[in-house]
Amino acid sequence: MVKISRSLFVPLVIVTLLAVGGAPRLDAQTATATILGTVTDPSGAAVPEANAQAKNTETGLVQSVTSDAQGRYRIVDLPIGTYDIQVQKMGFELVVHKGVELSIGSQVVVDVRFPWGN
């Protein structure tokens, strides 16, 4: 039987717990990506409350958010893959960005400038 001194046992237990407990969190953080950007009108002014939607072209997963008062939006925890991004708001034409590629841990910026709508 192997004897481990008390001074080595506690650090060994702590390291083991950190290694086992920390691994799932690390995997969850790196298996996804983020799409973010700013929505503006033709003059460059921020457009609040625009609907930004990301659709995974392979799985059909759709995730939507609304832009904040500064026109910023952020769609987080997206599985890696290819996405079509569409942004819309009443009074403006729909804007679509197709084929946005997300890789592990990436933060892809997709800024949108609305043309005037009909």
C-alpha positions in Angstrom: 0.0 0.0 0.0 1.3 3.5 -0.9 1.3 6.1 1.8 0.8 9.7 0.9 1.7 12.4 3.4 -1.0 14.8 4.5 0.9 17.7 3.0 0.7 16.1 -0.5 -2.8 14.7 -0.2 -4.8 18.0 0.1 -3.1 19.6 -3.0 -3.5 16.4 -4.9 -7.3 16.3 -4.2 -7.6 20.0 -5.1 -5.8 19.6 -8.4 -7.9 16.5 -9.3 -11.2 18.3 -8.5 -10.2 21.3 -10.6 -9.2 19.1 -13.5 -12.4 17.1 -13.5 -14.8 20.0 -12.6 -13.2 22.6 -14.9 -13.2 20.4 -18.1 -16.9 20.5 -18.9 -17.1 24.3 -18.5 -14.2 24.8 -20.8 -15.8 22.5 -23.5 -19.1 24.4 -23.2 -17.4 27.8 -23.7 -15.3 26.7 -26.7 -18.0 24.7 -28.6 -20.0 27.9 -29.4 -19.5 31.3 -31.0 -21.0 34.8 -31.1 -22.4 37.1 -33.8 -22.5 40.7 -32.9 -22.8 44.1 -34.6 -24.3 47.5 -34.8 -27.5 48.4 -36.7 -27.6 51.9 -38.4 -29.8 53.8 -40.7 -28.6 55.3 -44.0 -27.3 58.4 -42.2 -25.3 56.3 -39.8 -27.5 56.9 -36.8 -28.1 53.9 -34.4 -31.3 51.9 -34.9 -32.6 50.6 -31.6 -35.1 47.8 -31.3 -34.3 46.2 -34.6 -34.8 42.4 -34.7 -31.6 40.5 -35.5 -32.0 36.8 -36.3 -29.3 34.1 -36.9 -30.4 30.9 -38.7 -28.1 27.9 -38.9 -28.3 26.8 -42.5 -27.5 23.1 -41.6 -29.7 22.6 -38.6 -32.4 25.2 -39.0 -31.7 26.5 -35.4 -33.0 30.1 -35.1 -31.9 32.6 -32.4 -33.2 36.2 -32.3 -32.3 39.3 -30.3 -33.3 43.0 -30.3 -30.7 45.8 -30.8 -30.2 48.1 -27.8 -30.5 51.9 -27.6 -27.1 52.3 -29.3 -28.1 49.9 -32.1 -25.9 47.1 -30.8 -26.9 43.4 -30.9 -25.2 40.2 -29.7 -26.3 36.7 -30.4 -24.4 34.3 -28.1 -23.9 30.6 -27.5 -24.4 29.7 -31.2 -23.2 26.2 -32.2 -20.5 26.4 -34.8 -21.6 26.3 -38.4 -22.9 28.5 -41.2 -25.5 31.1 -40.5 -27.8 33.5 -42.4 -28.3 36.7 -40.6 -31.3 38.9 -41.1 -32.1 42.2 -39.5 -35.4 44.0 -39.8 -37.4 46.9 -38.4 -40.6 48.6 -39.5 -39.8 51.5 -41.9 -36.6 49.9 -43.3 -35.9 47.2 -45.9 -34.9 43.7 -44.7 -31.2 43.2 -44.7 -29.8 39.6 -45.1 -26.2 38.4 -44.8 -25.8 34.8 -46.0 -23.1 32.3 -45.3 -21.6 33.7 -42.1 -19.1 31.1 -40.9 -18.7 30.5 -37.2 -15.7 28.6 -35.8 -15.1 27.5 -32.3 -14.9 30.4 -29.9 -15.2 33.1 -32.6 -16.9 36.5 -32.3 -18.0 37.5 -35.8 -19.0 41.1 -36.4 -21.9 41.6 -38.8 -22.7 45.3 -38.9 -25.9 46.3 -40.7 -26.7 49.6 -42.4 -30.4 49.8 -43.4 -31.4 51.2 -46.8 -34.6 53.3 -46.6 -37.7 51.1 -46.9 -40.9 51.5 -48.9 
